[in-house]
Amino acid sequence: MNQYGIDIATLDTFIKKPIPIQFDGGKRTSIFSEPTFRLERIDLHISAAFESDDFETTVWVEEGRATVNDTAIGAHEALTIPPKTSWNASADAPTILYLFSGPSSSKSVYLKKSVPFDHRDKYWGAIESIVSSGYAGKRIVKNKVAHASLEFHCRKLEGYYVHSGKLLLRLRAGRAEDRFFELTPGMAALIPPGLMHQRGGLENTVLIEISTRDEDSDSFLVEDGQKMPMPNLPI
């Protein structure tokens, strides 16, 4: 039988639940490790030493408060580490960090605290940028029973991790066939270029997203989420 685009039998390979690894300072979870970007979660209990490689690393505090080198960073604040740099993070109480790593940019501002930008309220929730250069990091809030459009990208590779809540993910492949996945906290999905996808909130959900360069012109709608219901999403 001829295949059209992405083989629907391979869609399970895009969904995973990364396993945390214990280390002296807490737990470290490698969520995505691609040639173009990486995303890690650090559950920091005390202090730990890290080292960036050829990528720069943007440290995002999702919960708690940390000191990165000598800079205090609160919840929903960030700091970018230059490539090939040793750095330390410490926390007085349990803290959750996300590390977005990607190519360095001449526009990057290093070792200075930053806050989210380009906040956009959507009919399905909200989205804000943590970093946007040769790679992009975002925090997405998906409201319960709300859904985005069915869309695809021609150039962008993106991955998202469920920090909290429950997400319904619709993937379309093969002969325009749909498959549905329920993603719970700790699960992740990698979406390659050309794969049609749609996200809906089974619960109020927080997603951490990383991708290659983000461009609005690379989003192509197949079904408008404002006009069409998402199949299998309870109302």
LUMTIZA-14590 format. One record per residue: y, x, z of N, C-alpha, C in turn. Coordinates in nm, 3 decimals, padded with zeros to 5 digits. Layout:
LUMTIZA-14590
R n_c2 n_c1 n_c3 ca_c2 ca_c1 ca_c3 c_c2 c_c1 c_c3
R Y X Z Y X Z Y X Z $
...
end
This chain:
LUMTIZA-14590
R n_c2 n_c1 n_c3 ca_c2 ca_c1 ca_c3 c_c2 c_c1 c_c3
R -00.120 00.085 00.000 00.000 00.000 00.000 00.125 00.088 00.000 $
R 00.221 00.058 -00.085 00.343 00.136 -00.092 00.428 00.114 00.033 $
R 00.493 00.221 00.077 00.583 00.212 00.190 00.727 00.209 00.140 $
R 00.811 00.136 00.210 00.952 00.127 00.175 01.033 00.184 00.291 $
R 01.100 00.297 00.267 01.178 00.359 00.373 01.090 00.409 00.486 $
R 01.128 00.376 00.609 01.055 00.421 00.728 00.932 00.334 00.749 $
R 00.819 00.397 00.772 00.692 00.327 00.794 00.699 00.253 00.927 $
R 00.678 00.121 00.923 00.687 00.042 01.046 00.584 00.085 01.150 $
R 00.474 00.145 01.105 00.370 00.189 01.198 00.414 00.309 01.282 $
R 00.526 00.373 01.243 00.573 00.491 01.316 00.681 00.458 01.419 $
R 00.722 00.332 01.431 00.837 00.299 01.516 00.814 00.331 01.663 $
R 00.689 00.324 01.708 00.662 00.358 01.848 00.702 00.502 01.880 $
R 00.699 00.589 01.780 00.729 00.730 01.806 00.877 00.752 01.838 $
R 00.962 00.653 01.809 01.104 00.666 01.839 01.139 00.622 01.981 $
R 01.042 00.567 02.053 01.062 00.517 02.190 00.986 00.607 02.286 $
R 01.048 00.643 02.398 00.978 00.728 02.494 01.033 00.707 02.635 $
R 00.958 00.759 02.731 01.006 00.762 02.870 00.990 00.905 02.920 $
R 01.098 00.984 02.914 01.090 01.125 02.954 01.050 01.140 03.101 $
R 00.979 01.247 03.130 00.929 01.271 03.266 01.022 01.369 03.338 $
R 01.075 01.331 03.455 01.160 01.423 03.532 01.079 01.541 03.584 $
R 01.142 01.657 03.589 01.080 01.778 03.642 01.155 01.818 03.770 $
R 01.080 01.837 03.878 01.141 01.878 04.003 01.188 02.023 03.995 $
R 01.305 02.051 04.055 01.349 02.189 04.073 01.419 02.196 04.209 $
R 01.462 02.314 04.249 01.512 02.332 04.385 01.629 02.241 04.420 $
R 01.712 02.209 04.320 01.830 02.129 04.349 01.812 01.980 04.330 $
R 01.694 01.937 04.282 01.672 01.795 04.258 01.571 01.770 04.148 $
R 01.608 01.690 04.048 01.521 01.660 03.934 01.599 01.677 03.804 $
R 01.529 01.726 03.702 01.591 01.748 03.571 01.507 01.679 03.465 $
R 01.570 01.596 03.383 01.500 01.520 03.278 01.557 01.557 03.142 $
R 01.474 01.611 03.055 01.514 01.638 02.918 01.492 01.510 02.837 $
R 01.598 01.446 02.796 01.589 01.316 02.728 01.576 01.336 02.577 $
R 01.667 01.412 02.519 01.661 01.445 02.376 01.687 01.594 02.360 $
R 01.612 01.657 02.273 01.635 01.797 02.239 01.619 01.812 02.088 $
R 01.728 01.791 02.017 01.730 01.795 01.871 01.804 01.920 01.824 $
R 01.786 01.959 01.699 01.860 02.076 01.648 02.011 02.059 01.657 $
R 02.059 01.935 01.656 02.203 01.909 01.652 02.263 01.868 01.786 $
R 02.181 01.832 01.884 02.234 01.793 02.016 02.122 01.789 02.118 $
R 02.163 01.786 02.246 02.069 01.766 02.357 02.133 01.672 02.459 $
R 02.047 01.598 02.528 02.091 01.515 02.640 01.994 01.534 02.754 $
R 02.048 01.564 02.873 01.967 01.580 02.993 02.026 01.496 03.106 $
R 01.939 01.458 03.198 01.983 01.393 03.321 01.949 01.485 03.437 $
R 02.045 01.503 03.527 02.024 01.583 03.647 02.043 01.493 03.768 $
R 01.938 01.476 03.848 01.951 01.410 03.978 01.973 01.520 04.080 $
R 02.098 01.541 04.115 02.138 01.656 04.197 02.142 01.618 04.344 $
R 02.066 01.691 04.425 02.059 01.662 04.568 02.142 01.760 04.650 $
R 02.146 01.885 04.607 02.225 01.985 04.680 02.307 02.067 04.580 $
R 02.258 02.183 04.541 02.329 02.265 04.444 02.229 02.329 04.349 $
R 02.277 02.369 04.233 02.189 02.429 04.133 02.272 02.514 04.038 $
R 02.206 02.614 03.981 02.269 02.702 03.883 02.219 02.666 03.744 $
R 02.307 02.671 03.647 02.274 02.637 03.508 02.332 02.744 03.416 $
R 02.288 02.739 03.292 02.343 02.831 03.192 02.345 02.762 03.056 $
R 02.460 02.762 02.991 02.468 02.705 02.856 02.425 02.810 02.754 $
R 02.369 02.763 02.643 02.325 02.855 02.538 02.429 02.856 02.426 $
R 02.386 02.845 02.301 02.481 02.846 02.190 02.559 02.715 02.179 $
R 02.514 02.612 02.249 02.587 02.485 02.254 02.685 02.485 02.370 $
R 02.795 02.411 02.355 02.876 02.378 02.471 02.809 02.261 02.542 $
R 02.845 02.240 02.669 02.784 02.132 02.747 02.893 02.053 02.818 $
R 02.893 01.923 02.796 02.985 01.834 02.867 02.910 01.769 02.982 $
R 02.956 01.795 03.104 02.895 01.743 03.226 02.963 01.611 03.262 $
R 02.884 01.506 03.273 02.936 01.372 03.305 02.876 01.326 03.437 $
R 02.960 01.282 03.530 02.912 01.228 03.657 02.903 01.076 03.642 $
R 02.781 01.025 03.644 02.762 00.880 03.635 02.767 00.816 03.773 $
R 02.705 00.880 03.871 02.707 00.829 04.008 02.726 00.946 04.104 $
R 02.807 00.924 04.208 02.826 01.026 04.310 02.948 01.112 04.282 $
R 02.941 01.235 04.329 03.053 01.329 04.316 02.996 01.470 04.319 $
R 03.045 01.556 04.230 02.993 01.692 04.222 03.109 01.791 04.212 $
R 03.079 01.914 04.249 03.171 02.025 04.225 03.107 02.116 04.122 $
R 03.172 02.130 04.009 03.123 02.217 03.902 03.210 02.342 03.902 $
R 03.147 02.455 03.933 03.220 02.578 03.965 03.319 02.545 04.076 $
R 03.447 02.546 04.050 03.544 02.515 04.157 03.615 02.382 04.136 $
R 03.566 02.302 04.042 03.634 02.177 04.008 03.556 02.057 04.061 $
R 03.622 01.975 04.141 03.559 01.853 04.192 03.566 01.744 04.085 $
R 03.451 01.680 04.061 03.443 01.576 03.959 03.385 01.450 04.023 $
R 03.457 01.341 04.011 03.411 01.215 04.066 03.333 01.133 03.965 $
R 03.287 01.017 04.008 03.214 00.928 03.919 03.299 00.891 03.799 $
R 03.238 00.895 03.681 03.301 00.862 03.554 03.411 00.961 03.517 $
R 03.386 01.087 03.552 03.469 01.198 03.508 03.379 01.304 03.445 $
R 03.439 01.394 03.367 03.361 01.493 03.293 03.430 01.628 03.294 $
R 03.354 01.730 03.254 03.406 01.865 03.238 03.319 01.935 03.135 $
R 03.380 02.007 03.041 03.305 02.074 02.935 03.294 02.223 02.961 $
R 03.171 02.274 02.951 03.139 02.415 02.974 03.128 02.486 02.839 $
R 03.189 02.603 02.821 03.177 02.673 02.693 03.037 02.728 02.672 $
R 03.003 02.763 02.549 02.871 02.821 02.522 02.851 02.953 02.598 $
R 02.724 02.984 02.622 02.683 03.111 02.681 02.759 03.140 02.811 $
R 02.757 03.041 02.899 02.829 03.051 03.026 02.738 03.010 03.141 $
R 02.738 03.088 03.247 02.668 03.050 03.370 02.760 02.961 03.453 $
R 02.702 02.855 03.512 02.784 02.766 03.593 02.699 02.704 03.703 $
R 02.768 02.653 03.805 02.700 02.593 03.920 02.751 02.452 03.943 $
R 02.662 02.369 03.995 02.700 02.234 04.035 02.645 02.208 04.174 $
R 02.725 02.145 04.258 02.680 02.112 04.394 02.724 01.971 04.427 $
R 02.651 01.909 04.520 02.680 01.772 04.561 02.652 01.757 04.709 $
R 02.740 01.686 04.779 02.720 01.659 04.921 02.627 01.541 04.943 $
R 02.612 01.456 04.843 02.524 01.339 04.849 02.455 01.327 04.713 $
R 02.344 01.252 04.706 02.274 01.238 04.578 02.369 01.197 04.465 $
R 02.363 01.270 04.357 02.455 01.253 04.244 02.376 01.256 04.114 $
R 02.415 01.173 04.019 02.350 01.170 03.888 02.446 01.224 03.783 $
R 02.404 01.331 03.717 02.480 01.393 03.609 02.408 01.371 03.477 $
R 02.484 01.360 03.370 02.429 01.367 03.235 02.495 01.484 03.164 $
R 02.413 01.566 03.099 02.461 01.684 03.028 02.450 01.659 02.878 $
R 02.565 01.649 02.812 02.571 01.634 02.666 02.595 01.772 02.606 $
R 02.506 01.819 02.522 02.521 01.952 02.463 02.523 01.942 02.311 $
R 02.611 02.020 02.249 02.621 02.018 02.104 02.708 02.133 02.056 $
R 02.734 02.139 01.925 02.812 02.249 01.868 02.953 02.256 01.929 $
R 03.000 02.377 01.951 03.135 02.394 02.004 03.238 02.363 01.896 $
R 03.358 02.333 01.940 03.466 02.298 01.848 03.593 02.373 01.888 $
R 03.674 02.405 01.789 03.801 02.472 01.818 03.895 02.381 01.897 $
R 03.867 02.250 01.896 03.950 02.155 01.969 03.901 02.129 02.111 $
R 03.788 02.188 02.147 03.732 02.165 02.281 03.823 02.225 02.388 $
R 03.837 02.153 02.499 03.911 02.201 02.615 03.809 02.229 02.724 $
R 03.797 02.354 02.765 03.691 02.394 02.856 03.740 02.402 03.001 $
R 03.645 02.371 03.091 03.662 02.389 03.235 03.782 02.313 03.290 $
R 03.812 02.199 03.229 03.919 02.112 03.276 03.866 01.970 03.286 $
R 03.889 01.907 03.398 03.838 01.771 03.422 03.897 01.674 03.320 $
R 03.812 01.581 03.273 03.857 01.480 03.177 03.803 01.344 03.217 $
R 03.858 01.241 03.156 03.815 01.103 03.182 03.777 01.040 03.048 $
R 03.705 00.928 03.050 03.666 00.864 02.924 03.788 00.821 02.843 $
R 03.767 00.811 02.712 03.877 00.773 02.623 03.823 00.677 02.516 $
R 03.912 00.626 02.436 03.877 00.531 02.329 03.793 00.416 02.384 $
R 03.840 00.357 02.494 03.769 00.243 02.552 03.786 00.121 02.461 $
R 03.673 00.056 02.430 03.678 -00.062 02.343 03.601 -00.176 02.409 $
R 03.671 -00.286 02.433 03.604 -00.407 02.479 03.542 -00.476 02.358 $
R 03.415 -00.513 02.371 03.343 -00.578 02.262 03.298 -00.717 02.306 $
R 03.262 -00.801 02.210 03.211 -00.934 02.244 03.079 -00.925 02.319 $
R 03.011 -00.810 02.309 02.882 -00.793 02.377 02.891 -00.706 02.502 $
R 03.011 -00.651 02.532 03.025 -00.563 02.648 03.141 -00.468 02.629 $
R 03.116 -00.338 02.646 03.222 -00.238 02.632 03.161 -00.103 02.598 $
R 03.244 -00.017 02.538 03.200 00.116 02.501 03.317 00.212 02.522 $
R 03.288 00.333 02.570 03.391 00.434 02.586 03.333 00.571 02.554 $
R 03.418 00.661 02.508 03.374 00.794 02.467 03.389 00.893 02.582 $
R 03.290 00.980 02.594 03.291 01.088 02.692 03.328 01.219 02.624 $
R 03.274 01.240 02.505 03.305 01.357 02.423 03.291 01.315 02.277 $
R 03.376 01.371 02.190 03.368 01.339 02.048 03.418 01.459 01.968 $
R 03.324 01.534 01.912 03.359 01.648 01.827 03.249 01.661 01.722 $
R 03.179 01.775 01.718 03.064 01.786 01.629 02.946 01.705 01.679 $
R 02.952 01.662 01.803 02.856 01.571 01.865 02.936 01.469 01.943 $
R 02.872 01.359 01.978 02.945 01.253 02.048 02.862 01.201 02.165 $
R 02.929 01.175 02.276 02.865 01.114 02.392 02.942 00.990 02.432 $
R 02.870 00.883 02.463 02.934 00.757 02.499 02.863 00.692 02.617 $
R 02.938 00.607 02.685 02.883 00.519 02.788 02.900 00.376 02.738 $
R 02.791 00.301 02.734 02.791 00.167 02.677 02.748 00.067 02.784 $
R 02.822 -00.040 02.798 02.785 -00.150 02.887 02.746 -00.269 02.799 $
R 02.625 -00.315 02.816 02.574 -00.429 02.738 02.558 -00.547 02.833 $
R 02.627 -00.657 02.806 02.619 -00.774 02.892 02.489 -00.850 02.871 $
R 02.445 -00.916 02.977 02.323 -00.997 02.969 02.337 -01.106 02.863 $
R 02.233 -01.121 02.783 02.217 -01.216 02.672 02.316 -01.193 02.556 $
R 02.397 -01.088 02.565 02.487 -01.055 02.454 02.419 -00.952 02.363 $
R 02.454 -00.955 02.235 02.390 -00.864 02.141 02.490 -00.814 02.038 $
R 02.465 -00.694 01.989 02.546 -00.636 01.883 02.490 -00.678 01.747 $
R 02.545 -00.621 01.641 02.498 -00.652 01.506 02.373 -00.571 01.471 $
R 02.297 -00.621 01.376 02.191 -00.542 01.315 02.259 -00.449 01.215 $
R 02.240 -00.318 01.231 02.313 -00.222 01.150 02.228 -00.099 01.123 $
R 02.281 -00.011 01.038 02.218 00.120 01.017 02.327 00.221 00.984 $
R 02.291 00.350 00.991 02.380 00.460 00.958 02.315 00.545 00.849 $
R 02.398 00.600 00.763 02.345 00.687 00.656 02.339 00.833 00.699 $
R 02.429 00.875 00.788 02.434 01.016 00.829 02.404 01.037 00.977 $
R 02.439 00.944 01.058 02.436 00.962 01.203 02.295 00.953 01.261 $
R 02.261 01.051 01.344 02.141 01.048 01.428 02.188 01.017 01.568 $
R 02.133 00.914 01.631 02.179 00.876 01.764 02.061 00.848 01.855 $
R 02.084 00.870 01.983 01.983 00.838 02.082 02.049 00.775 02.202 $
R 01.980 00.680 02.266 02.034 00.624 02.388 01.927 00.611 02.495 $
R 01.978 00.621 02.617 01.895 00.625 02.737 01.940 00.512 02.828 $
R 01.844 00.438 02.881 01.878 00.326 02.970 01.898 00.380 03.112 $
R 02.023 00.379 03.156 02.052 00.421 03.293 02.019 00.310 03.392 $
R 02.055 00.188 03.356 02.024 00.073 03.443 02.016 -00.052 03.358 $
R 01.949 -00.155 03.410 01.935 -00.281 03.339 01.810 -00.286 03.253 $
R 01.814 -00.373 03.152 01.700 -00.388 03.059 01.754 -00.424 02.922 $
R 01.708 -00.350 02.821 01.759 -00.364 02.685 01.650 -00.417 02.592 $
R 01.687 -00.510 02.505 01.599 -00.552 02.396 01.644 -00.478 02.271 $
R 01.554 -00.399 02.213 01.584 -00.321 02.093 01.503 -00.376 01.976 $
R 01.574 -00.411 01.871 01.512 -00.460 01.748 01.522 -00.350 01.642 $
R 01.408 -00.314 01.584 01.404 -00.216 01.476 01.345 -00.282 01.352 $
R 01.407 -00.259 01.238 01.357 -00.317 01.112 01.318 -00.203 01.018 $
R 01.196 -00.211 00.964 01.146 -00.106 00.875 01.044 -00.167 00.780 $
R 00.980 -00.081 00.699 00.879 -00.129 00.605 00.935 -00.231 00.509 $
R 00.864 -00.342 00.492 00.908 -00.449 00.402 00.996 -00.548 00.480 $
R 01.107 -00.496 00.531 01.201 -00.576 00.611 01.132 -00.646 00.727 $
R 01.044 -00.573 00.796 00.971 -00.627 00.911 01.040 -00.584 01.040 $
R 01.042 -00.673 01.137 01.105 -00.646 01.266 01.000 -00.615 01.372 $
R 01.034 -00.519 01.459 00.958 -00.498 01.582 01.058 -00.495 01.697 $
R 01.012 -00.541 01.814 01.098 -00.552 01.930 01.041 -00.470 02.045 $
R 01.131 -00.401 02.116 01.092 -00.317 02.228 01.181 -00.351 02.347 $
R 01.120 -00.362 02.465 01.197 -00.379 02.588 01.208 -00.243 02.656 $
R 01.331 -00.197 02.673 01.357 -00.068 02.734 01.410 -00.089 02.876 $
R 01.342 -00.029 02.972 01.379 -00.037 03.113 01.438 00.097 03.157 $
R 01.495 00.105 03.278 01.558 00.230 03.321 01.464 00.351 03.307 $
R 01.518 00.458 03.251 01.440 00.580 03.229 01.380 00.589 03.090 $
R 01.391 00.482 03.010 01.339 00.485 02.874 01.450 00.522 02.776 $
R 01.409 00.574 02.660 01.505 00.622 02.560 01.457 00.587 02.421 $
R 01.552 00.578 02.328 01.521 00.551 02.187 01.603 00.645 02.100 $
R 01.538 00.703 02.000 01.604 00.789 01.902 01.608 00.715 01.769 $
R 01.728 00.700 01.713 01.747 00.622 01.591 01.789 00.715 01.477 $
R 01.699 00.740 01.381 01.734 00.829 01.270 01.819 00.757 01.166 $
R 01.886 00.831 01.079 01.962 00.768 00.971 01.873 00.675 00.889 $
R 01.928 00.561 00.853 01.856 00.466 00.769 01.775 00.362 00.843 $
R 01.752 00.380 00.974 01.673 00.284 01.050 01.763 00.170 01.099 $
R 01.733 00.048 01.057 01.811 -00.067 01.102 01.779 -00.097 01.248 $
R 01.882 -00.122 01.326 01.862 -00.142 01.470 01.963 -00.241 01.525 $
R 01.922 -00.308 01.632 02.007 -00.405 01.701 01.974 -00.402 01.848 $
R 02.077 -00.409 01.932 02.058 -00.402 02.076 02.109 -00.529 02.143 $
R 02.030 -00.579 02.237 02.069 -00.697 02.314 02.041 -00.675 02.461 $
R 02.121 -00.739 02.546 02.104 -00.723 02.690 02.010 -00.828 02.749 $
R 01.893 -00.785 02.793 01.807 -00.875 02.871 01.860 -00.887 03.013 $
R 01.932 -00.784 03.057 02.007 -00.783 03.182 02.138 -00.710 03.153 $
R 02.231 -00.714 03.247 02.348 -00.627 03.234 02.298 -00.483 03.233 $
R 02.334 -00.408 03.131 02.270 -00.280 03.105 02.374 -00.171 03.081 $
R 02.347 -00.052 03.135 02.429 00.067 03.108 02.346 00.164 03.026 $
R 02.399 00.203 02.910 02.334 00.299 02.822 02.417 00.427 02.816 $
R 02.348 00.539 02.810 02.411 00.668 02.784 02.369 00.709 02.643 $
R 02.467 00.727 02.555 02.436 00.755 02.414 02.484 00.894 02.374 $
R 02.403 00.962 02.293 02.443 01.087 02.231 02.413 01.077 02.083 $
R 02.496 01.144 02.001 02.475 01.136 01.857 02.539 01.257 01.789 $
R 02.510 01.270 01.661 02.586 01.361 01.578 02.726 01.302 01.560 $
R 02.809 01.367 01.483 02.948 01.324 01.469 02.958 01.173 01.445 $
R 03.048 01.110 01.517 03.062 00.964 01.513 03.172 00.924 01.416 $
R 03.138 00.836 01.322 03.235 00.788 01.224 03.215 00.638 01.205 $
R 03.320 00.559 01.225 03.309 00.414 01.206 03.267 00.379 01.064 $
R 03.306 00.462 00.967 03.274 00.433 00.827 03.126 00.449 00.796 $
R 03.049 00.505 00.891 02.906 00.524 00.870 02.823 00.414 00.937 $
R 02.886 00.306 00.976 02.814 00.190 01.031 02.812 00.079 00.927 $
R 02.692 00.038 00.888 02.675 -00.064 00.784 02.604 -00.185 00.844 $
R 02.672 -00.299 00.845 02.617 -00.420 00.906 02.521 -00.490 00.811 $
R 02.408 -00.532 00.867 02.309 -00.610 00.794 02.320 -00.757 00.835 $
R 02.335 -00.780 00.966 02.359 -00.914 01.020 02.472 -00.903 01.121 $
R 02.571 -00.988 01.110 02.686 -00.988 01.199 02.646 -01.053 01.332 $
R 02.649 -00.974 01.439 02.608 -01.025 01.569 02.697 -01.134 01.623 $
R 02.821 -01.144 01.575 02.910 -01.251 01.620 02.874 -01.385 01.556 $
R 02.802 -01.381 01.444 02.772 -01.503 01.370 02.624 -01.542 01.375 $
R 02.537 -01.444 01.397 02.393 -01.471 01.391 02.327 -01.436 01.523 $
R 02.237 -01.520 01.575 02.167 -01.489 01.699 02.070 -01.373 01.679 $
R 02.038 -01.306 01.788 01.937 -01.200 01.784 01.802 -01.261 01.817 $
R 01.704 -01.249 01.729 01.571 -01.305 01.758 01.514 -01.248 01.888 $
R 01.441 -01.331 01.960 01.369 -01.291 02.082 01.459 -01.264 02.203 $
R 01.591 -01.281 02.187 01.681 -01.263 02.300 01.705 -01.398 02.365 $
R 01.663 -01.417 02.491 01.683 -01.546 02.557 01.831 -01.581 02.565 $
R 01.859 -01.709 02.554 01.998 -01.757 02.561 02.024 -01.817 02.699 $
end
